[in-house]
Amino acid sequence: MRELIRTNDAVLLSFSESLMKDAGIHCLIADQAMSILEGSLGLLPRRLLVEEDRADEARRILTDAGLADELREDKA
């Protein structure tokens, strides 16, 4: 899995996850359970992870949706 977004913005994550599901790209929102430990204050960021072999496609979809500024630097 490759990390594309790291944020505290639940709306951004939900929108991004919806875009991935619409495109048939398996994704995972990592670190969601951490909010329970922090008392649901939103201090710890959550991460959008996508399938390694579809990461470039996912990045294009997110960019086309206007989320280019939210994307993590591509380290691959």
C-alpha positions as CSV (number, residue, x, y, z in Angstrom):
1,M,0.0,0.0,0.0
2,R,1.2,3.5,-0.7
3,E,0.3,6.6,1.3
4,L,-1.3,9.4,-0.8
5,I,-2.8,11.7,1.8
6,R,-2.1,12.4,5.5
7,T,-4.6,14.7,7.2
8,N,-6.9,15.5,10.1
9,D,-9.7,16.5,7.8
10,A,-12.4,13.8,8.0
11,V,-14.3,15.3,5.0
12,L,-11.3,15.2,2.8
13,L,-10.6,11.6,3.7
14,S,-14.2,10.6,3.1
15,F,-14.3,12.4,-0.3
16,S,-11.0,10.8,-1.3
17,E,-12.2,7.3,-0.2
18,S,-15.3,7.8,-2.2
19,L,-13.3,8.7,-5.3
20,M,-11.2,5.6,-4.9
21,K,-14.2,3.3,-4.4
22,D,-15.9,4.8,-7.5
23,A,-12.8,4.0,-9.5
24,G,-12.6,0.4,-8.1
25,I,-9.3,1.1,-6.3
26,H,-9.0,-0.6,-2.9
27,C,-8.0,1.9,-0.3
28,L,-7.6,2.0,3.5
29,I,-7.9,4.8,6.0
30,A,-5.1,4.1,8.4
31,D,-4.9,5.3,12.0
32,Q,-8.6,5.8,12.5
33,A,-8.5,3.9,15.8
34,M,-5.9,6.4,17.1
35,S,-8.6,9.0,17.4
36,I,-10.1,6.9,20.2
37,L,-6.8,7.0,22.1
38,E,-6.6,10.8,21.7
39,G,-10.2,11.4,22.8
40,S,-11.5,12.1,19.3
41,L,-9.8,15.6,19.3
42,G,-8.5,15.2,15.7
43,L,-4.9,15.8,16.7
44,L,-3.4,12.7,15.1
45,P,-3.6,12.6,11.3
46,R,-5.1,9.7,9.4
47,R,-3.7,8.3,6.2
48,L,-5.2,7.3,2.9
49,L,-3.4,4.3,1.5
50,V,-4.0,2.7,-1.9
51,E,-2.9,-0.4,-3.7
52,E,0.7,-0.1,-4.8
53,D,0.0,-1.1,-8.4
54,R,-2.8,1.5,-8.8
55,A,-1.1,4.4,-6.9
56,D,-0.4,6.4,-10.0
57,E,-4.0,6.1,-11.2
58,A,-5.3,7.1,-7.8
59,R,-3.0,10.1,-7.7
60,R,-4.3,11.2,-11.1
61,I,-7.9,10.8,-9.9
62,L,-7.2,12.9,-6.8
63,T,-5.4,15.5,-8.8
64,D,-8.3,15.7,-11.3
65,A,-10.7,16.2,-8.3
66,G,-8.7,19.3,-7.2
67,L,-6.8,17.6,-4.4
68,A,-3.2,17.9,-5.8
69,D,-2.2,20.1,-2.9
70,E,-3.2,17.4,-0.4
71,L,-1.1,14.6,-2.0
72,R,2.1,13.4,-0.2
73,E,5.3,13.5,-2.1
74,D,5.7,10.4,-4.3
75,K,8.6,8.4,-3.0
76,A,8.5,5.5,-5.4
